[in-house]
């Protein structure tokens, strides 16, 4: 089923007896916290985390009949494939046993999850949901709802800034919102740079502007590197997100001859920032956007996967090379 179908099943309390969740980690964990209580978390849950999984223990638990109307809830969280024969048996047992339920939260590769999903058929009163990474609009809505819950005064631009410097990780972003709430003030992008990104007086917008204007970034880079909160992947992801915004401005201006921030981004920007984005966007042609995007993706790939790489030196040389592409 799709995520919206799961939402409907949750509202109507029509969840299947067995359910597989996989894909985006945030949504997977988010819905686990909703599904388990509906299954009957207060009655009895047998949980297995990663290598703790024991087929015999799991099978015996959901095979037993309840004498007092309690439920037997089996919860497995792992990233390794459970043999199909074992998984088929667990799902079948939940179908046959009125008081048994099974939630499997898989955090391994999607291609493995696809094989696992074949055991969760509607004929066996089971189903599966694959979660995709939330788009920017979905992420901002979730962050805004949590900020409202915390009674935190923060606008969409600052929320987006937080989301991007946290590598578009919703869990990390939500944690940072909780920390920011202790400041007891309206949170702006500068506050996030100072208290979250750990760059002190360095603004990422200012840094990227220097980068795109082909100015000397050595001193700024050194300050960033010396900071304990510096993270190479976050820097690359923030630059990538900034470029995407510029490209959106560029295309809109080419089509309409002017810009409308709300149409382009879906939320307002401070007027001075909107003017800067518009001016920067037109300076770069489409071919250069393509080259820059490919270069940043290659850099991110190398930082994540190349062994024994000096990440600080690598990102510095990569950003210098990026300036040569402008």
One Martini backbone bead per residue (centre of mass of N, CA, C, O) as a GRO file, in nm:
protein
  326
    1UNK     BB    1   0.102   0.032   0.010
    2UNK     BB    2   0.050   0.351   0.058
    3UNK     BB    3   0.081   0.608   0.270
    4UNK     BB    4  -0.221   0.706   0.242
    5UNK     BB    5  -0.337   0.423   0.308
    6UNK     BB    6  -0.219   0.405   0.591
    7UNK     BB    7  -0.365   0.651   0.705
    8UNK     BB    8  -0.647   0.531   0.667
    9UNK     BB    9  -0.604   0.272   0.838
   10UNK     BB   10  -0.547   0.428   1.099
   11UNK     BB   11  -0.813   0.588   1.121
   12UNK     BB   12  -0.996   0.306   1.082
   13UNK     BB   13  -0.868   0.053   1.207
   14UNK     BB   14  -0.739  -0.134   0.926
   15UNK     BB   15  -0.509  -0.309   0.986
   16UNK     BB   16  -0.303  -0.539   0.933
   17UNK     BB   17  -0.156  -0.813   1.087
   18UNK     BB   18   0.081  -0.756   0.881
   19UNK     BB   19   0.382  -0.535   0.862
   20UNK     BB   20   0.584  -0.361   0.624
   21UNK     BB   21   0.864  -0.140   0.675
   22UNK     BB   22   1.022   0.086   0.431
   23UNK     BB   23   1.291   0.309   0.373
   24UNK     BB   24   1.246   0.579   0.508
   25UNK     BB   25   1.345   0.630   0.832
   26UNK     BB   26   1.155   0.837   0.944
   27UNK     BB   27   0.880   0.713   0.858
   28UNK     BB   28   0.925   0.435   0.974
   29UNK     BB   29   0.945   0.532   1.274
   30UNK     BB   30   0.689   0.700   1.289
   31UNK     BB   31   0.486   0.456   1.225
   32UNK     BB   32   0.570   0.265   1.449
   33UNK     BB   33   0.454   0.454   1.681
   34UNK     BB   34   0.156   0.405   1.573
   35UNK     BB   35   0.109   0.095   1.525
   36UNK     BB   36   0.169  -0.050   1.793
   37UNK     BB   37  -0.067   0.068   1.965
   38UNK     BB   38  -0.289  -0.047   1.779
   39UNK     BB   39  -0.221  -0.345   1.816
   40UNK     BB   40  -0.117  -0.358   2.146
   41UNK     BB   41   0.137  -0.266   2.327
   42UNK     BB   42   0.031  -0.316   2.630
   43UNK     BB   43   0.024  -0.624   2.632
   44UNK     BB   44   0.258  -0.761   2.414
   45UNK     BB   45   0.609  -0.735   2.333
   46UNK     BB   46   0.826  -0.874   2.091
   47UNK     BB   47   1.165  -0.777   2.053
   48UNK     BB   48   1.385  -0.731   1.763
   49UNK     BB   49   1.734  -0.632   1.717
   50UNK     BB   50   1.870  -0.743   1.463
   51UNK     BB   51   2.074  -0.994   1.596
   52UNK     BB   52   1.833  -1.096   1.795
   53UNK     BB   53   1.703  -1.276   1.609
   54UNK     BB   54   1.449  -1.544   1.664
   55UNK     BB   55   1.259  -1.772   1.523
   56UNK     BB   56   1.157  -1.955   1.752
   57UNK     BB   57   1.063  -1.727   1.941
   58UNK     BB   58   0.870  -1.589   1.744
   59UNK     BB   59   0.688  -1.834   1.682
   60UNK     BB   60   0.601  -1.905   1.973
   61UNK     BB   61   0.470  -1.636   2.045
   62UNK     BB   62   0.245  -1.625   1.799
   63UNK     BB   63   0.120  -1.919   1.867
   64UNK     BB   64  -0.001  -1.833   2.117
   65UNK     BB   65  -0.262  -1.829   2.319
   66UNK     BB   66  -0.508  -1.629   2.462
   67UNK     BB   67  -0.670  -1.621   2.783
   68UNK     BB   68  -0.733  -1.276   2.816
   69UNK     BB   69  -0.724  -1.109   2.528
   70UNK     BB   70  -0.453  -1.070   2.455
   71UNK     BB   71  -0.168  -0.961   2.277
   72UNK     BB   72   0.067  -1.059   2.016
   73UNK     BB   73   0.359  -0.865   1.959
   74UNK     BB   74   0.565  -0.849   1.677
   75UNK     BB   75   0.899  -0.698   1.667
   76UNK     BB   76   1.110  -0.609   1.386
   77UNK     BB   77   1.455  -0.488   1.363
   78UNK     BB   78   1.633  -0.466   1.044
   79UNK     BB   79   1.905  -0.537   0.772
   80UNK     BB   80   1.834  -0.840   0.735
   81UNK     BB   81   1.747  -1.125   0.585
   82UNK     BB   82   1.471  -1.314   0.606
   83UNK     BB   83   1.377  -1.604   0.547
   84UNK     BB   84   1.107  -1.687   0.366
   85UNK     BB   85   1.000  -1.924   0.532
   86UNK     BB   86   0.988  -1.769   0.800
   87UNK     BB   87   0.814  -1.529   0.710
   88UNK     BB   88   0.568  -1.690   0.616
   89UNK     BB   89   0.507  -1.813   0.893
   90UNK     BB   90   0.461  -1.554   1.058
   91UNK     BB   91   0.227  -1.448   0.884
   92UNK     BB   92   0.042  -1.699   0.907
   93UNK     BB   93   0.011  -1.700   1.216
   94UNK     BB   94  -0.133  -1.421   1.228
   95UNK     BB   95  -0.376  -1.506   1.058
   96UNK     BB   96  -0.471  -1.747   1.255
   97UNK     BB   97  -0.414  -1.560   1.499
   98UNK     BB   98  -0.617  -1.331   1.644
   99UNK     BB   99  -0.382  -1.215   1.870
  100UNK     BB  100  -0.174  -1.168   1.629
  101UNK     BB  101   0.115  -0.954   1.554
  102UNK     BB  102   0.316  -0.789   1.278
  103UNK     BB  103   0.623  -0.590   1.284
  104UNK     BB  104   0.838  -0.483   1.009
  105UNK     BB  105   1.148  -0.306   1.030
  106UNK     BB  106   1.329  -0.217   0.745
  107UNK     BB  107   1.693  -0.099   0.691
  108UNK     BB  108   1.775  -0.191   0.424
  109UNK     BB  109   1.773  -0.273   0.118
  110UNK     BB  110   1.537  -0.236  -0.125
  111UNK     BB  111   1.588  -0.506  -0.281
  112UNK     BB  112   1.536  -0.677  -0.029
  113UNK     BB  113   1.253  -0.567   0.045
  114UNK     BB  114   1.114  -0.667  -0.210
  115UNK     BB  115   1.135  -0.965  -0.130
  116UNK     BB  116   0.990  -0.947   0.145
  117UNK     BB  117   0.708  -0.839   0.034
  118UNK     BB  118   0.606  -1.124  -0.080
  119UNK     BB  119   0.496  -1.217   0.215
  120UNK     BB  120   0.291  -0.954   0.205
  121UNK     BB  121  -0.025  -1.050   0.169
  122UNK     BB  122  -0.364  -1.008   0.151
  123UNK     BB  123  -0.438  -1.313   0.195
  124UNK     BB  124  -0.267  -1.276   0.487
  125UNK     BB  125  -0.334  -1.004   0.619
  126UNK     BB  126  -0.118  -0.825   0.455
  127UNK     BB  127   0.151  -0.569   0.425
  128UNK     BB  128   0.318  -0.287   0.255
  129UNK     BB  129   0.562  -0.008   0.298
  130UNK     BB  130   0.707   0.246   0.101
  131UNK     BB  131   0.932   0.497   0.177
  132UNK     BB  132   0.989   0.826   0.092
  133UNK     BB  133   1.147   1.093   0.060
  134UNK     BB  134   1.080   1.390   0.153
  135UNK     BB  135   0.984   1.666   0.047
  136UNK     BB  136   1.007   1.989   0.113
  137UNK     BB  137   0.710   2.035   0.188
  138UNK     BB  138   0.679   1.802   0.389
  139UNK     BB  139   0.911   1.881   0.578
  140UNK     BB  140   0.805   2.165   0.655
  141UNK     BB  141   0.539   2.068   0.781
  142UNK     BB  142   0.668   1.899   1.006
  143UNK     BB  143   0.842   2.124   1.131
  144UNK     BB  144   0.612   2.324   1.186
  145UNK     BB  145   0.446   2.144   1.373
  146UNK     BB  146   0.671   2.114   1.587
  147UNK     BB  147   0.718   2.413   1.643
  148UNK     BB  148   0.429   2.465   1.744
  149UNK     BB  149   0.447   2.264   1.981
  150UNK     BB  150   0.700   2.439   2.103
  151UNK     BB  151   0.651   2.744   2.052
  152UNK     BB  152   0.817   2.822   1.786
  153UNK     BB  153   0.963   3.101   1.629
  154UNK     BB  154   0.951   3.013   1.279
  155UNK     BB  155   1.028   3.024   0.956
  156UNK     BB  156   1.055   2.874   0.647
  157UNK     BB  157   1.342   2.963   0.583
  158UNK     BB  158   1.474   2.854   0.844
  159UNK     BB  159   1.377   2.563   0.810
  160UNK     BB  160   1.522   2.511   0.545
  161UNK     BB  161   1.805   2.569   0.645
  162UNK     BB  162   1.810   2.344   0.853
  163UNK     BB  163   1.749   2.104   0.662
  164UNK     BB  164   2.000   2.139   0.477
  165UNK     BB  165   2.233   2.131   0.703
  166UNK     BB  166   2.100   1.829   0.773
  167UNK     BB  167   2.083   1.666   0.503
  168UNK     BB  168   1.773   1.614   0.499
  169UNK     BB  169   1.724   1.544   0.813
  170UNK     BB  170   1.455   1.516   1.014
  171UNK     BB  171   1.557   1.416   1.287
  172UNK     BB  172   1.776   1.630   1.325
  173UNK     BB  173   1.592   1.878   1.291
  174UNK     BB  174   1.404   1.819   1.532
  175UNK     BB  175   1.625   1.825   1.748
  176UNK     BB  176   1.711   2.123   1.694
  177UNK     BB  177   1.444   2.256   1.765
  178UNK     BB  178   1.451   2.182   2.062
  179UNK     BB  179   1.711   2.343   2.122
  180UNK     BB  180   1.609   2.626   2.015
  181UNK     BB  181   1.373   2.669   2.227
  182UNK     BB  182   1.569   2.778   2.467
  183UNK     BB  183   1.604   3.080   2.355
  184UNK     BB  184   1.339   3.250   2.353
  185UNK     BB  185   1.310   3.313   2.027
  186UNK     BB  186   1.335   3.418   1.726
  187UNK     BB  187   1.419   3.220   1.448
  188UNK     BB  188   1.702   3.244   1.246
  189UNK     BB  189   1.947   3.173   1.031
  190UNK     BB  190   2.175   3.283   1.217
  191UNK     BB  191   2.105   3.094   1.457
  192UNK     BB  192   2.168   2.833   1.309
  193UNK     BB  193   2.463   2.888   1.241
  194UNK     BB  194   2.546   2.921   1.544
  195UNK     BB  195   2.387   2.659   1.696
  196UNK     BB  196   2.413   2.427   1.469
  197UNK     BB  197   2.656   2.452   1.261
  198UNK     BB  198   2.906   2.599   1.412
  199UNK     BB  199   3.006   2.898   1.260
  200UNK     BB  200   2.924   3.140   1.396
  201UNK     BB  201   2.977   3.416   1.187
  202UNK     BB  202   2.916   3.216   0.966
  203UNK     BB  203   2.753   3.232   0.663
  204UNK     BB  204   2.641   3.037   0.416
  205UNK     BB  205   2.548   3.252   0.221
  206UNK     BB  206   2.817   3.406   0.220
  207UNK     BB  207   2.994   3.173   0.132
  208UNK     BB  208   2.850   3.111  -0.140
  209UNK     BB  209   2.887   3.389  -0.258
  210UNK     BB  210   3.193   3.374  -0.268
  211UNK     BB  211   3.211   3.125  -0.442
  212UNK     BB  212   3.043   3.243  -0.692
  213UNK     BB  213   3.247   3.507  -0.704
  214UNK     BB  214   3.547   3.399  -0.682
  215UNK     BB  215   3.654   3.413  -0.407
  216UNK     BB  216   3.842   3.396  -0.132
  217UNK     BB  217   3.806   3.090   0.086
  218UNK     BB  218   4.033   3.012   0.290
  219UNK     BB  219   3.961   3.144   0.562
  220UNK     BB  220   3.677   3.027   0.586
  221UNK     BB  221   3.758   2.730   0.569
  222UNK     BB  222   3.940   2.730   0.817
  223UNK     BB  223   3.720   2.803   1.018
  224UNK     BB  224   3.546   2.555   0.960
  225UNK     BB  225   3.759   2.331   1.020
  226UNK     BB  226   3.813   2.428   1.325
  227UNK     BB  227   3.535   2.343   1.371
  228UNK     BB  228   3.366   2.094   1.546
  229UNK     BB  229   3.090   2.107   1.343
  230UNK     BB  230   3.213   2.017   1.098
  231UNK     BB  231   3.068   1.912   0.770
  232UNK     BB  232   3.107   1.812   0.452
  233UNK     BB  233   2.824   1.716   0.363
  234UNK     BB  234   2.669   1.968   0.451
  235UNK     BB  235   2.808   2.164   0.265
  236UNK     BB  236   2.730   2.031  -0.002
  237UNK     BB  237   2.419   2.024   0.043
  238UNK     BB  238   2.385   2.332   0.071
  239UNK     BB  239   2.490   2.404  -0.210
  240UNK     BB  240   2.290   2.237  -0.369
  241UNK     BB  241   2.032   2.379  -0.267
  242UNK     BB  242   2.111   2.660  -0.366
  243UNK     BB  243   2.130   2.588  -0.670
  244UNK     BB  244   1.840   2.500  -0.706
  245UNK     BB  245   1.722   2.776  -0.650
  246UNK     BB  246   1.867   2.927  -0.877
  247UNK     BB  247   1.746   2.760  -1.107
  248UNK     BB  248   1.453   2.837  -1.051
  249UNK     BB  249   1.495   3.134  -1.099
  250UNK     BB  250   1.609   3.124  -1.385
  251UNK     BB  251   1.366   2.990  -1.526
  252UNK     BB  252   1.148   3.193  -1.442
  253UNK     BB  253   1.279   3.446  -1.568
  254UNK     BB  254   1.291   3.339  -1.861
  255UNK     BB  255   0.975   3.306  -1.884
  256UNK     BB  256   0.866   3.594  -1.724
  257UNK     BB  257   1.093   3.835  -1.660
  258UNK     BB  258   1.052   3.752  -1.357
  259UNK     BB  259   0.990   3.731  -0.999
  260UNK     BB  260   0.830   3.477  -0.770
  261UNK     BB  261   0.888   3.340  -0.478
  262UNK     BB  262   0.626   3.179  -0.421
  263UNK     BB  263   0.630   3.027  -0.693
  264UNK     BB  264   0.918   2.903  -0.668
  265UNK     BB  265   0.921   2.797  -0.342
  266UNK     BB  266   0.639   2.838  -0.156
  267UNK     BB  267   0.790   3.080  -0.010
  268UNK     BB  268   0.909   3.337   0.155
  269UNK     BB  269   1.146   3.606   0.126
  270UNK     BB  270   1.352   3.818   0.188
  271UNK     BB  271   1.403   4.076  -0.022
  272UNK     BB  272   1.716   4.073  -0.028
  273UNK     BB  273   1.745   3.769  -0.094
  274UNK     BB  274   1.580   3.762  -0.354
  275UNK     BB  275   1.766   3.952  -0.515
  276UNK     BB  276   2.020   3.781  -0.494
  277UNK     BB  277   1.914   3.526  -0.628
  278UNK     BB  278   1.838   3.650  -0.897
  279UNK     BB  279   2.120   3.759  -0.974
  280UNK     BB  280   2.275   3.491  -0.953
  281UNK     BB  281   2.109   3.312  -1.152
  282UNK     BB  282   2.177   3.474  -1.426
  283UNK     BB  283   2.496   3.432  -1.429
  284UNK     BB  284   2.406   3.136  -1.486
  285UNK     BB  285   2.414   2.884  -1.695
  286UNK     BB  286   2.286   2.579  -1.775
  287UNK     BB  287   2.555   2.430  -1.824
  288UNK     BB  288   2.679   2.512  -1.550
  289UNK     BB  289   2.473   2.382  -1.371
  290UNK     BB  290   2.538   2.098  -1.464
  291UNK     BB  291   2.837   2.094  -1.383
  292UNK     BB  292   2.799   2.159  -1.082
  293UNK     BB  293   2.615   1.924  -1.008
  294UNK     BB  294   2.808   1.697  -1.088
  295UNK     BB  295   3.044   1.781  -0.907
  296UNK     BB  296   2.890   1.757  -0.632
  297UNK     BB  297   2.811   1.460  -0.662
  298UNK     BB  298   3.101   1.352  -0.682
  299UNK     BB  299   3.189   1.461  -0.408
  300UNK     BB  300   2.985   1.313  -0.232
  301UNK     BB  301   3.062   1.029  -0.320
  302UNK     BB  302   3.359   1.040  -0.224
  303UNK     BB  303   3.306   1.113   0.077
  304UNK     BB  304   3.133   0.843   0.130
  305UNK     BB  305   3.325   0.603  -0.029
  306UNK     BB  306   3.612   0.681   0.005
  307UNK     BB  307   3.891   0.559   0.121
  308UNK     BB  308   4.127   0.731   0.288
  309UNK     BB  309   4.021   1.028   0.298
  310UNK     BB  310   4.085   1.372   0.290
  311UNK     BB  311   3.819   1.563   0.341
  312UNK     BB  312   3.923   1.851   0.377
  313UNK     BB  313   4.102   1.860   0.124
  314UNK     BB  314   3.890   1.769  -0.083
  315UNK     BB  315   3.679   1.997  -0.051
  316UNK     BB  316   3.864   2.229  -0.113
  317UNK     BB  317   3.943   2.140  -0.402
  318UNK     BB  318   3.650   2.123  -0.505
  319UNK     BB  319   3.574   2.427  -0.468
  320UNK     BB  320   3.793   2.536  -0.649
  321UNK     BB  321   3.695   2.387  -0.901
  322UNK     BB  322   3.415   2.514  -0.907
  323UNK     BB  323   3.520   2.802  -0.976
  324UNK     BB  324   3.625   2.714  -1.266
  325UNK     BB  325   3.321   2.659  -1.377
  326UNK     BB  326   3.213   2.973  -1.370
   0.00000   0.00000   0.00000
